Amino acid sequence: MKTSVIIATYRRAQSLGRTLATIVAQTRRPEEVVVIDQSPESERSAVEEVIRLAVQSGLSVRLIYCPQPSSTRARNLGLADSSGDWVVFSDDDVDWQPDALERLQAKVAAAPELVMVAARDSCRPDKPQPFWRRIFAAFFLTNTLAPLQKGKVLVCMQARYPLPIIGDMETEWATGFWFAADRHFIAAHQLSFDERMTRYAQAEDMLFSHQLYARARLAGRRCIVSEDIVVAHLVSQEWRESDSFADLCNAWNRIYIASMLRTGFGFWLSLAAIYWAAVHQTLIRIIRGRGWLGHLRAHAVALANLPAIRAGDFAQLYARYERRS
């Protein structure tokens, strides 16, 4: 089993260097790492330097430039350039535990029916939520009342893993910071990241992985999230989208994804759930003393532009709202 690692990076040379160092330290290194850099030209030399250091350490790394920032386009470029039997999608701010790849290979060898394997984040709590919090979240459709027994995509187009993750648990999705997939299965089913969503807002990774799960289920294959494949998602603040525009993209992407996954009445049910869940998210922001007006504005803007969002016509929305944000 040959493994390729795909890392899309944007203005995070320092974080990327740290991630590559943890890949260098793997007990079983990948055959290749494909880095797709979307940074401005003035910042590319810093990315080239951290890659040079990784290559000096014996890692096989190829660098691709993506002139227009787009997380979905970058990952598709990496996928097209990869040759491994399996591909690992990793963010550029993730510490891999030294045996992550070795454990992945062992799991695939022991269970060839696997199509997708997601990692556990050591930075996230692994204890069940208090019962009162689960009731509160379930009321707003952002979680389930009963503890989850598998990874689940909810009607509001948010997704959850079980807490805690115990052993290998089935999942309908994978978080984009680290998951592995069978490249041949992806190619056979002509799957790709939806490039109509160019600005990163988390949900686009969920769409790809959920579509992969749907094809795997029809083929009698399996997708899991594993307790013993562990990484630390550091969520680097080296560079981030502005909060106001990220809120807009988050609202737009979830509505668009609902259009992709639900038809007829099912879409309108999901749309209502998205807005009901937004009330929950607003309350959480108020409780935590975080900005919440921008979050409400994002959903108001989304409703006013519903036809364009459903059609995936994001270019006009970016042009109209990104500069203002």
Residue frames as qw, qx, qy, qz and C-alpha x, y, z in Angstrom:
[[0.000, 0.888, 0.460, 0.000, 0.00, 0.00, 0.00],
 [0.413, 0.173, 0.013, 0.894, 1.52, 3.27, -1.17],
 [0.159, -0.803, -0.497, 0.287, 0.42, 6.45, 0.57],
 [0.285, 0.453, 0.125, 0.836, 0.31, 10.05, -0.63],
 [0.214, -0.613, -0.482, 0.588, -0.19, 13.02, 1.68],
 [0.189, 0.630, 0.373, 0.654, -1.99, 16.11, 0.36],
 [0.313, -0.577, -0.377, 0.653, -1.54, 19.41, 2.20],
 [0.197, 0.773, 0.306, 0.520, -3.16, 22.62, 1.01],
 [0.474, -0.449, -0.290, 0.700, -1.45, 25.62, 2.61],
 [0.154, 0.810, 0.278, 0.494, -2.12, 29.34, 2.62],
 [0.005, 0.774, -0.233, 0.589, 0.16, 31.87, 4.30],
 [0.768, -0.579, 0.193, -0.195, 1.23, 29.48, 7.04],
 [0.609, 0.537, -0.561, 0.164, 4.84, 28.58, 6.32],
 [0.128, -0.475, 0.718, -0.492, 5.70, 28.20, 10.01],
 [0.764, -0.061, 0.431, -0.476, 2.75, 25.89, 10.72],
 [0.871, 0.413, -0.211, -0.164, 3.45, 23.91, 7.55],
 [0.344, 0.581, -0.690, 0.260, 7.06, 23.38, 8.63],
 [0.404, -0.312, 0.700, -0.499, 5.90, 21.97, 11.95],
 [0.879, 0.172, 0.208, -0.393, 3.41, 19.63, 10.25],
 [0.743, 0.528, -0.412, -0.014, 6.05, 18.38, 7.81],
 [0.032, 0.544, -0.756, 0.363, 8.43, 17.75, 10.72],
 [0.645, -0.134, 0.605, -0.448, 5.87, 15.42, 12.32],
 [0.897, 0.381, -0.022, -0.221, 5.53, 13.57, 9.00],
 [0.415, 0.635, -0.630, 0.168, 9.31, 13.23, 8.80],
 [0.229, -0.405, 0.761, -0.452, 9.15, 11.65, 12.26],
 [0.875, 0.008, -0.011, -0.484, 6.64, 8.97, 11.21],
 [0.596, -0.328, 0.733, 0.021, 7.59, 5.38, 11.95],
 [0.551, 0.299, 0.702, 0.339, 6.34, 4.60, 8.46],
 [0.023, 0.473, -0.126, -0.872, 6.81, 7.54, 6.07],
 [0.667, 0.606, 0.312, -0.300, 4.52, 8.19, 3.09],
 [0.716, 0.215, 0.418, 0.516, 5.81, 7.59, -0.42],
 [0.263, 0.373, 0.224, 0.861, 5.10, 11.21, -1.33],
 [0.061, -0.664, -0.464, 0.583, 3.82, 14.49, 0.07],
 [0.255, 0.519, 0.439, 0.688, 2.12, 16.95, -2.27],
 [0.158, -0.553, -0.354, 0.738, 1.99, 20.53, -0.96],
 [0.231, 0.663, 0.491, 0.515, -0.31, 22.98, -2.75],
 [0.293, -0.361, -0.246, 0.850, 0.66, 26.55, -1.92],
 [0.134, 0.785, 0.530, 0.291, -1.96, 29.27, -2.40],
 [0.380, -0.678, -0.160, 0.608, 0.06, 32.01, -0.71],
 [0.303, 0.941, -0.038, -0.148, 0.83, 35.37, -2.34],
 [0.783, 0.491, -0.205, 0.323, 4.01, 35.36, -4.40],
 [0.021, 0.768, -0.413, 0.489, 5.80, 37.45, -1.77],
 [0.637, -0.479, 0.483, -0.363, 5.35, 34.65, 0.80],
 [0.954, 0.216, -0.164, -0.128, 6.23, 31.66, -1.36],
 [0.438, 0.570, -0.617, 0.319, 9.92, 31.65, -0.52],
 [0.394, -0.419, 0.621, -0.532, 9.11, 30.88, 3.12],
 [0.919, 0.063, 0.207, -0.328, 7.08, 27.83, 2.02],
 [0.774, 0.512, -0.366, 0.076, 9.88, 26.71, -0.29],
 [0.074, 0.607, -0.671, 0.419, 12.33, 26.90, 2.62],
 [0.635, -0.264, 0.577, -0.440, 10.34, 24.65, 4.96],
 [0.941, 0.287, 0.031, -0.179, 9.88, 22.17, 2.11],
 [0.511, 0.643, -0.533, 0.200, 13.63, 22.25, 1.42],
 [0.246, -0.495, 0.707, -0.440, 14.28, 21.33, 5.06],
 [0.845, -0.007, 0.385, -0.371, 11.78, 18.45, 4.88],
 [0.843, 0.494, -0.210, -0.034, 13.42, 17.13, 1.71],
 [0.211, 0.652, -0.656, 0.317, 16.83, 17.33, 3.39],
 [0.506, -0.313, 0.666, -0.449, 15.38, 15.11, 6.12],
 [0.134, -0.084, 0.967, 0.198, 14.53, 12.46, 3.54],
 [0.453, 0.502, 0.608, -0.416, 10.87, 13.24, 2.84],
 [0.267, 0.219, 0.656, 0.671, 9.69, 13.14, -0.78],
 [0.128, 0.692, 0.423, -0.571, 7.82, 16.42, -1.29],
 [0.303, 0.370, 0.512, 0.714, 6.43, 18.04, -4.43],
 [0.012, 0.503, 0.299, -0.811, 5.26, 21.64, -4.50],
 [0.206, 0.543, 0.649, 0.491, 2.37, 22.90, -6.63],
 [0.002, 0.175, 0.170, -0.970, 1.33, 26.53, -6.89],
 [0.077, 0.658, 0.740, 0.120, -2.35, 27.42, -6.95],
 [0.226, 0.248, 0.042, 0.941, -2.50, 31.09, -8.00],
 [0.424, -0.463, -0.133, -0.767, -6.03, 31.74, -6.73],
 [0.162, -0.190, 0.806, -0.537, -6.70, 30.85, -3.06],
 [0.783, -0.063, -0.212, -0.581, -9.19, 27.99, -2.99],
 [0.455, -0.369, 0.775, -0.235, -9.07, 25.11, -0.54],
 [0.838, 0.265, 0.421, -0.225, -11.23, 22.94, -2.79],
 [0.650, 0.724, -0.228, -0.039, -9.21, 23.65, -5.94],
 [0.021, -0.701, 0.698, -0.145, -5.96, 23.06, -4.06],
 [0.620, -0.192, 0.730, -0.213, -7.06, 19.66, -2.80],
 [0.840, 0.471, 0.222, -0.153, -8.27, 18.63, -6.25],
 [0.423, 0.785, -0.452, 0.023, -4.87, 19.60, -7.69],
 [0.263, -0.529, 0.781, -0.200, -3.16, 17.50, -5.04],
 [0.785, 0.092, 0.559, -0.251, -5.48, 14.57, -5.70],
 [0.760, 0.639, -0.031, -0.115, -4.82, 14.71, -9.44],
 [0.309, 0.755, -0.561, 0.137, -1.06, 14.77, -8.84],
 [0.540, -0.455, 0.655, -0.271, -1.00, 11.90, -6.32],
 [0.584, 0.308, -0.704, -0.261, -0.05, 8.33, -7.15],
 [0.154, -0.229, 0.865, -0.419, -0.61, 6.51, -3.84],
 [0.273, -0.312, -0.891, -0.188, -3.14, 3.74, -3.29],
 [0.298, -0.774, -0.531, 0.174, -4.42, 5.83, -0.38],
 [0.218, 0.560, -0.046, 0.798, -4.31, 9.59, 0.09],
 [0.391, -0.554, -0.536, 0.503, -4.19, 11.41, 3.41],
 [0.061, 0.773, 0.182, 0.604, -5.68, 14.91, 3.46],
 [0.557, -0.439, -0.397, 0.582, -3.98, 16.92, 6.20],
 [0.003, -0.990, -0.108, -0.085, -4.27, 20.55, 7.20],
 [0.555, 0.533, -0.306, 0.560, -1.08, 22.58, 7.50],
 [0.209, -0.589, 0.433, -0.649, -1.50, 23.07, 11.27],
 [0.932, -0.233, -0.071, -0.269, -1.64, 19.44, 12.41],
 [0.130, -0.578, 0.796, -0.127, 0.84, 17.47, 14.52],
 [0.855, 0.060, -0.449, -0.252, 0.80, 13.80, 13.55],
 [0.720, -0.521, 0.447, -0.098, 1.55, 11.28, 16.28],
 [0.057, -0.582, 0.748, 0.313, 4.59, 9.26, 15.16],
 [0.269, 0.016, 0.957, 0.112, 2.66, 6.04, 14.43],
 [0.520, 0.450, 0.241, -0.685, -0.37, 7.61, 12.67],
 [0.563, 0.489, -0.473, -0.469, 0.53, 6.33, 9.20],
 [0.133, 0.228, -0.963, 0.057, 1.70, 2.96, 10.46],
 [0.337, 0.222, 0.760, -0.510, -1.63, 2.46, 12.24],
 [0.584, 0.489, -0.031, -0.647, -3.55, 3.52, 9.12],
 [0.442, 0.413, -0.734, -0.308, -1.74, 0.98, 6.99],
 [0.041, -0.059, 0.964, -0.255, -2.34, -1.77, 9.54],
 [0.477, 0.340, 0.515, -0.625, -6.08, -1.02, 9.60],
 [0.602, 0.511, -0.265, -0.553, -6.40, -1.05, 5.83],
 [0.287, 0.337, -0.891, -0.106, -4.45, -4.31, 5.62],
 [0.137, 0.080, 0.910, -0.384, -6.69, -5.93, 8.25],
 [0.383, 0.586, 0.605, -0.379, -9.94, -4.56, 6.74],
 [0.268, -0.014, 0.555, 0.787, -9.70, -4.14, 2.96],
 [0.057, 0.693, 0.683, 0.224, -13.35, -3.08, 2.83],
 [0.220, -0.723, -0.213, 0.619, -12.37, 0.31, 4.27],
 [0.438, 0.691, 0.319, 0.478, -12.71, 3.34, 2.01],
 [0.027, 0.769, -0.122, 0.627, -12.16, 6.19, 4.47],
 [0.676, -0.375, -0.475, 0.420, -10.43, 6.49, 7.84],
 [0.054, -0.859, 0.019, -0.509, -10.64, 9.65, 9.96],
 [0.488, 0.133, -0.596, 0.623, -8.35, 10.53, 12.86],
 [0.451, -0.773, -0.431, 0.116, -9.15, 11.58, 16.41],
 [0.200, 0.742, -0.158, 0.620, -8.08, 15.06, 17.48],
 [0.601, -0.243, -0.571, 0.504, -6.17, 14.98, 20.78],
 [0.089, 0.107, -0.178, 0.974, -6.90, 18.70, 21.24],
 [0.521, -0.333, -0.280, -0.734, -10.65, 18.12, 21.48],
 [0.499, -0.291, 0.621, -0.530, -12.42, 16.80, 24.61],
 [0.405, 0.087, -0.870, -0.268, -13.05, 13.06, 24.54],
 [0.078, 0.201, 0.834, -0.508, -15.66, 12.96, 27.31],
 [0.006, 0.604, 0.738, 0.301, -19.43, 12.93, 26.71],
 [0.086, -0.445, -0.012, -0.891, -21.19, 16.26, 26.94],
 [0.170, 0.105, 0.698, -0.687, -23.13, 16.91, 30.16],
 [0.170, 0.470, 0.862, 0.080, -26.73, 15.79, 29.77],
 [0.114, 0.796, 0.350, -0.481, -28.12, 19.33, 30.04],
 [0.011, 0.582, -0.427, -0.692, -25.88, 20.51, 27.20],
 [0.118, 0.051, 0.903, 0.409, -26.94, 17.61, 25.00],
 [0.161, 0.660, 0.712, -0.179, -30.61, 18.44, 25.64],
 [0.057, 0.781, 0.019, -0.622, -29.96, 22.09, 24.79],
 [0.026, -0.408, 0.663, 0.628, -28.12, 21.19, 21.58],
 [0.163, 0.253, 0.932, 0.200, -30.67, 18.54, 20.57],
 [0.193, 0.727, 0.506, -0.423, -33.47, 21.10, 20.96],
 [0.212, 0.794, -0.190, -0.537, -31.74, 23.25, 18.34],
 [0.910, 0.400, 0.101, -0.045, -30.91, 20.21, 16.15],
 [0.270, 0.806, -0.520, 0.086, -27.15, 20.68, 16.50],
 [0.003, -0.328, 0.927, -0.183, -26.72, 17.33, 18.26],
 [0.619, -0.232, -0.666, -0.346, -28.72, 14.23, 19.10],
 [0.620, -0.600, 0.167, -0.477, -30.40, 13.55, 22.43],
 [0.962, -0.221, 0.137, 0.078, -28.97, 10.03, 22.69],
 [0.330, -0.676, 0.527, 0.396, -25.15, 9.77, 22.60],
 [0.648, 0.588, -0.347, -0.336, -23.94, 9.15, 19.08],
 [0.852, -0.203, 0.474, 0.092, -22.71, 5.69, 18.19],
 [0.674, 0.254, 0.403, 0.564, -21.29, 6.77, 14.84],
 [0.142, -0.266, 0.135, 0.944, -20.23, 9.95, 13.04],
 [0.250, 0.651, 0.715, -0.051, -23.37, 11.69, 11.86],
 [0.073, 0.148, 0.266, 0.950, -24.33, 14.42, 9.39],
 [0.119, 0.469, 0.664, -0.571, -27.27, 16.26, 10.94],
 [0.314, 0.719, 0.597, 0.167, -30.26, 17.77, 9.17],
 [0.044, -0.966, -0.037, 0.253, -28.85, 21.27, 9.83],
 [0.715, 0.626, -0.167, 0.261, -25.79, 20.33, 7.75],
 [0.190, -0.742, 0.592, -0.250, -23.53, 20.25, 10.75],
 [0.844, 0.111, -0.525, -0.009, -21.70, 17.03, 11.58],
 [0.508, -0.668, 0.431, -0.331, -20.66, 15.34, 14.80],
 [0.517, 0.244, -0.812, 0.118, -18.42, 12.52, 15.96],
 [0.748, -0.522, -0.408, -0.045, -19.27, 10.37, 18.99],
 [0.023, 0.647, -0.506, 0.570, -17.83, 11.52, 22.32],
 [0.249, -0.653, 0.602, 0.387, -15.76, 9.65, 23.21],
 [0.714, 0.450, -0.456, -0.282, -14.54, 7.84, 20.09],
 [0.670, -0.377, 0.623, -0.146, -14.07, 4.21, 21.15],
 [0.665, 0.036, 0.698, 0.262, -12.20, 1.82, 18.89],
 [0.059, -0.008, 0.589, 0.806, -13.17, 2.08, 15.23],
 [0.321, 0.522, 0.595, -0.520, -16.61, 3.67, 14.85],
 [0.391, 0.510, 0.617, 0.453, -18.57, 3.99, 11.63],
 [0.054, -0.568, -0.118, 0.813, -18.90, 7.52, 10.29],
 [0.493, 0.720, 0.484, 0.069, -20.85, 9.36, 7.62],
 [0.255, 0.944, -0.069, 0.200, -18.22, 12.10, 7.27],
 [0.775, -0.159, -0.152, 0.592, -14.69, 13.14, 8.14],
 [0.157, -0.932, -0.009, 0.328, -13.19, 16.36, 9.43],
 [0.650, 0.739, -0.084, 0.154, -10.91, 17.97, 6.89],
 [0.200, -0.859, 0.469, -0.048, -7.91, 18.42, 9.20],
 [0.061, -0.426, 0.898, 0.089, -6.93, 14.73, 8.78],
 [0.836, 0.130, 0.431, -0.313, -8.57, 11.86, 6.98],
 [0.142, -0.351, 0.823, 0.423, -7.42, 9.17, 4.60],
 [0.757, 0.389, 0.234, -0.470, -9.24, 7.68, 1.63],
 [0.694, 0.069, 0.646, 0.310, -8.82, 5.02, -1.03],
 [0.074, 0.533, -0.306, -0.786, -7.65, 6.96, -4.08],
 [0.012, -0.024, -0.874, -0.485, -8.74, 4.27, -6.53],
 [0.037, 0.583, 0.796, -0.155, -12.28, 4.32, -5.09],
 [0.049, 0.700, 0.127, -0.701, -12.37, 8.13, -5.38],
 [0.051, 0.365, -0.588, -0.720, -11.27, 7.93, -9.02],
 [0.034, 0.218, 0.942, 0.252, -13.69, 5.11, -9.89],
 [0.000, -0.716, -0.678, 0.168, -16.61, 7.19, -8.59],
 [0.297, 0.540, 0.226, 0.755, -15.31, 10.47, -10.06],
 [0.403, -0.830, -0.352, 0.154, -15.44, 12.27, -6.73],
 [0.449, 0.323, -0.114, 0.825, -13.82, 15.65, -6.13],
 [0.164, -0.488, -0.434, 0.739, -14.03, 18.66, -3.85],
 [0.262, 0.805, 0.516, 0.131, -16.68, 21.09, -5.07],
 [0.465, -0.002, 0.054, 0.884, -14.73, 24.03, -6.49],
 [0.088, -0.732, -0.371, -0.565, -17.74, 26.33, -6.48],
 [0.560, -0.825, -0.070, 0.018, -16.94, 26.79, -2.78],
 [0.628, 0.528, -0.287, 0.495, -13.53, 28.46, -2.94],
 [0.118, -0.646, 0.415, -0.630, -13.33, 30.17, 0.46],
 [0.417, -0.003, -0.869, 0.266, -12.58, 27.88, 3.37],
 [0.481, -0.378, 0.173, -0.772, -15.46, 27.52, 5.82],
 [0.342, -0.241, 0.854, -0.309, -15.11, 23.88, 7.01],
 [0.742, 0.244, 0.435, -0.448, -18.32, 22.52, 5.51],
 [0.627, 0.586, -0.392, -0.332, -16.79, 21.83, 2.07],
 [0.089, 0.380, -0.915, 0.099, -14.69, 19.02, 3.57],
 [0.490, 0.097, 0.727, -0.471, -17.83, 17.53, 5.06],
 [0.713, 0.486, -0.005, -0.505, -19.54, 17.53, 1.66],
 [0.472, 0.522, -0.693, -0.158, -16.71, 15.60, -0.02],
 [0.030, -0.230, 0.933, -0.275, -16.38, 13.05, 2.77],
 [0.576, 0.207, 0.558, -0.560, -20.15, 12.55, 3.03],
 [0.713, 0.505, -0.228, -0.429, -20.39, 11.95, -0.71],
 [0.301, 0.437, -0.847, 0.029, -17.55, 9.45, -0.36],
 [0.319, -0.047, 0.825, -0.465, -19.44, 7.73, 2.47],
 [0.702, 0.345, 0.214, -0.584, -22.64, 7.56, 0.37],
 [0.651, 0.492, -0.518, -0.255, -20.79, 5.83, -2.49],
 [0.097, 0.345, -0.902, 0.242, -19.04, 3.49, -0.07],
 [0.522, 0.051, 0.637, -0.564, -22.31, 2.48, 1.54],
 [0.780, 0.418, -0.045, -0.463, -23.84, 1.60, -1.85],
 [0.579, 0.507, -0.638, -0.035, -20.73, -0.46, -2.64],
 [0.908, -0.347, -0.234, -0.025, -20.85, -2.33, 0.68],
 [0.579, 0.300, -0.383, 0.654, -17.65, -0.64, 1.88],
 [0.524, -0.703, -0.410, 0.251, -16.92, 1.08, 5.22],
 [0.199, 0.682, -0.168, 0.684, -15.90, 4.49, 6.55],
 [0.684, -0.527, -0.436, 0.256, -14.61, 4.85, 10.13],
 [0.036, -0.842, 0.307, -0.442, -13.26, 7.33, 12.64],
 [0.820, -0.010, -0.511, 0.258, -10.56, 5.71, 14.75],
 [0.574, -0.819, -0.012, 0.002, -9.64, 6.14, 18.39],
 [0.758, -0.443, 0.261, 0.402, -6.04, 5.08, 17.89],
 [0.526, 0.398, 0.234, 0.714, -5.10, 7.20, 14.88],
 [0.298, -0.838, -0.306, 0.339, -4.38, 10.45, 16.68],
 [0.430, 0.412, 0.068, 0.800, -3.32, 13.91, 15.56],
 [0.200, -0.618, -0.388, 0.654, -3.37, 17.32, 17.23],
 [0.272, 0.702, 0.407, 0.517, -5.21, 19.97, 15.25],
 [0.416, -0.260, -0.282, 0.825, -3.52, 23.12, 16.49],
 [0.127, 0.874, 0.456, 0.109, -5.80, 25.59, 14.64],
 [0.518, -0.100, 0.010, 0.850, -2.94, 27.98, 14.00],
 [0.079, 0.907, 0.305, -0.280, -3.65, 31.71, 14.21],
 [0.486, -0.228, 0.370, 0.759, -0.69, 32.40, 11.90],
 [0.183, 0.080, -0.333, -0.921, -3.24, 33.61, 9.36],
 [0.216, 0.418, 0.857, -0.212, -7.05, 33.42, 9.39],
 [0.003, 0.561, 0.538, 0.629, -9.97, 34.68, 7.34],
 [0.177, -0.221, 0.278, -0.918, -11.64, 37.67, 8.96],
 [0.188, 0.201, 0.874, -0.400, -14.41, 36.48, 11.26],
 [0.468, 0.469, 0.221, -0.716, -17.15, 38.42, 9.50],
 [0.534, 0.434, -0.521, -0.504, -16.42, 36.97, 6.06],
 [0.123, 0.131, -0.981, 0.073, -15.88, 33.48, 7.50],
 [0.360, 0.283, 0.671, -0.583, -19.37, 33.74, 9.02],
 [0.567, 0.495, -0.117, -0.648, -20.79, 34.61, 5.62],
 [0.411, 0.375, -0.785, -0.271, -19.04, 31.70, 3.90],
 [0.102, -0.019, 0.942, -0.319, -20.10, 29.30, 6.63],
 [0.505, 0.392, 0.464, -0.614, -23.77, 30.21, 6.15],
 [0.558, 0.534, -0.338, -0.538, -23.53, 30.12, 2.34],
 [0.236, 0.349, -0.899, -0.123, -21.71, 26.81, 2.22],
 [0.255, 0.090, 0.890, -0.367, -24.13, 24.98, 4.49],
 [0.582, 0.493, 0.264, -0.590, -27.12, 26.13, 2.46],
 [0.485, 0.550, -0.549, -0.400, -25.40, 25.15, -0.78],
 [0.042, 0.227, -0.971, 0.070, -24.50, 21.74, 0.65],
 [0.466, 0.270, 0.676, -0.503, -28.13, 21.22, 1.66],
 [0.609, 0.569, -0.111, -0.542, -29.01, 21.91, -1.99],
 [0.344, 0.478, -0.785, -0.193, -26.51, 19.26, -3.06],
 [0.031, 0.095, -0.968, 0.229, -27.61, 16.59, -0.58],
 [0.269, 0.420, 0.739, -0.452, -31.36, 17.23, -0.28],
 [0.045, -0.180, -0.587, -0.788, -34.08, 17.66, -2.89],
 [0.365, -0.547, -0.598, -0.459, -37.66, 18.91, -2.78],
 [0.561, -0.759, -0.135, -0.301, -39.15, 19.16, 0.69],
 [0.856, -0.267, -0.166, 0.409, -35.95, 17.70, 2.15],
 [0.435, 0.336, -0.059, 0.833, -34.03, 20.84, 1.19],
 [0.252, -0.663, -0.082, -0.700, -36.56, 23.18, 2.80],
 [0.812, -0.549, -0.199, -0.024, -36.52, 21.06, 5.94],
 [0.756, -0.066, -0.125, 0.640, -32.72, 21.34, 6.06],
 [0.184, 0.527, 0.036, 0.829, -32.89, 25.08, 5.41],
 [0.529, -0.714, -0.129, -0.440, -35.26, 25.55, 8.36],
 [0.876, -0.391, -0.146, 0.243, -32.93, 23.41, 10.49],
 [0.590, 0.260, -0.083, 0.760, -29.90, 25.49, 9.45],
 [0.081, -0.612, 0.001, -0.787, -31.61, 28.68, 10.62],
 [0.748, -0.608, -0.139, -0.229, -32.90, 27.08, 13.82],
 [0.856, -0.155, -0.145, 0.470, -29.36, 25.85, 14.54],
 [0.349, 0.499, -0.059, 0.791, -28.09, 29.39, 13.89],
 [0.464, -0.750, -0.048, -0.469, -30.15, 30.54, 16.88],
 [0.894, -0.407, -0.068, 0.173, -28.24, 28.04, 19.03],
 [0.704, 0.190, -0.039, 0.683, -24.90, 29.22, 17.68],
 [0.011, 0.699, 0.015, 0.715, -25.85, 32.83, 18.36],
 [0.678, -0.692, -0.049, -0.244, -26.80, 32.03, 21.95],
 [0.890, -0.186, -0.060, 0.411, -23.49, 30.22, 22.46],
 [0.467, 0.432, -0.028, 0.771, -21.60, 33.26, 21.18],
 [0.294, -0.759, -0.027, -0.580, -23.51, 35.55, 23.51],
 [0.843, -0.533, -0.066, -0.001, -22.81, 33.27, 26.49],
 [0.830, -0.086, 0.033, 0.550, -19.10, 33.15, 25.63],
 [0.153, -0.836, 0.003, 0.527, -18.86, 36.89, 25.01],
 [0.427, -0.048, 0.595, 0.679, -18.00, 36.49, 21.33],
 [0.245, 0.280, -0.201, -0.906, -19.26, 38.65, 18.48],
 [0.367, 0.315, 0.870, -0.093, -22.71, 37.49, 17.43],
 [0.395, 0.689, 0.149, -0.589, -24.17, 40.27, 15.29],
 [0.195, 0.526, -0.660, -0.499, -21.99, 39.25, 12.35],
 [0.157, 0.035, 0.986, 0.034, -23.30, 35.71, 12.66],
 [0.367, 0.589, 0.606, -0.387, -26.91, 36.89, 12.45],
 [0.293, 0.717, -0.209, -0.597, -26.04, 39.20, 9.57],
 [0.043, -0.316, 0.870, 0.376, -24.45, 36.30, 7.69],
 [0.227, 0.308, 0.924, -0.019, -27.68, 34.31, 7.76],
 [0.314, 0.739, 0.312, -0.507, -29.75, 37.36, 6.78],
 [0.165, 0.629, -0.512, -0.562, -27.46, 37.95, 3.80],
 [0.145, -0.077, 0.963, 0.215, -27.71, 34.25, 2.90],
 [0.335, 0.530, 0.737, -0.252, -31.50, 34.37, 2.89],
 [0.290, 0.784, 0.015, -0.549, -31.46, 37.46, 0.66],
 [0.264, 0.600, -0.639, -0.403, -29.21, 35.64, -1.82],
 [0.729, -0.069, 0.649, -0.208, -30.79, 32.19, -1.63],
 [0.838, 0.521, 0.111, -0.117, -31.17, 31.56, -5.41],
 [0.380, 0.778, -0.492, 0.085, -27.51, 32.42, -6.09],
 [0.349, -0.505, 0.754, -0.234, -26.32, 30.23, -3.20],
 [0.829, 0.112, 0.501, -0.221, -28.41, 27.25, -4.29],
 [0.764, 0.644, -0.041, -0.008, -26.95, 27.60, -7.79],
 [0.815, -0.253, 0.116, 0.509, -23.41, 27.74, -6.38],
 [0.404, 0.741, 0.107, 0.525, -22.87, 31.19, -7.90],
 [0.599, -0.649, -0.203, 0.423, -20.44, 32.32, -5.22],
 [0.525, 0.172, 0.133, 0.823, -18.26, 34.53, -7.40],
 [0.067, -0.668, -0.244, -0.700, -20.76, 37.40, -7.35],
 [0.633, -0.735, -0.236, -0.062, -21.24, 37.00, -3.60],
 [0.731, -0.270, -0.048, 0.625, -17.50, 37.10, -2.92],
 [0.335, 0.366, 0.188, 0.848, -17.15, 40.20, -5.09],
 [0.271, -0.727, -0.286, -0.563, -20.01, 41.93, -3.32],
 [0.670, -0.712, -0.103, -0.182, -19.28, 41.05, 0.32],
 [0.850, -0.102, -0.194, 0.479, -15.63, 40.07, 0.81],
 [0.344, 0.417, -0.114, 0.834, -14.23, 43.58, 0.54],
 [0.410, -0.674, -0.071, -0.610, -16.88, 44.94, 2.91],
 [0.869, -0.455, -0.191, 0.022, -15.96, 42.33, 5.50]]
